[in-house]
Amino acid sequence: MPPDDHTIAAQAPLVVRDDAADTGGEFVRFELTLYPATQAPELQSVLAHRRWSIDFPTEHVHPHQEERWEVLSGGLAVEYGGEERVLGEHETVTLPPGVPHRIWNPLDEPSRVSLAFHPALAAQPLTETLYVLAQLDKTNEKGHLHPVQYAVTQAAHPDHLHLTALPVSLQHALIRLLAPVGRRLGYQATYRLASLERDPSTD
């Protein structure tokens, strides 16, 4: 049965279900809403939050963490190891550390999913930062951060993820070059979900 868009829309777009501090850093688990594959105008009004990086299937790697997904409602597409899988409700997938992968919602309606990282490492502050920056309109139409903001954020959360589009050595070099510039310009490295509650621009 397709998910009820309005039911999903009534839920908080990103929720920390198991805080890293409460698990002693063993893991962190989020529950979140994925935008549909299409960008129909009526869905823009159903989902109040802006698309963020997790809604754009950019291939990346988590060098030191296992990533676990569960579909709570809707569906989830996963591409890794040269294969693509589409998961339905209550299905799960576990991605080992170091495996390049892409994740997206293949359906024409929103999906609700659970995402956990084992161990937690920097997953919680980085995930919250990426979400908050998108809600503050600090990303482009593809969900990407400005390169200087990306460098400042990545420098503060090193080796949580690498993009596969560029060699890792080049990514590190760009971060070393741009992060000090960004900090001098006043770019903030980390944002927490609570900051949205205090920011009137997101009301």
Secondary structure, DSSP 8 states (H G I E B T S, - for coil): ----HHHHHTS-SEEEEE-TTTTTTS-EEEEEEE--SS--HHHHHH--S---GGGS---EE-TT-EEEEEEEES-EEEEETTEEEEE-TT-EEEE-TT--EEEE--SSS-EEEEEEEES-TTHHHHHHHHHHHHHTT-B-TTS-B-HHHHHHHHHHSTTS-EESSS-HHHHHHHHHHHHHHHHHTT--S---THHHHH-GGG-
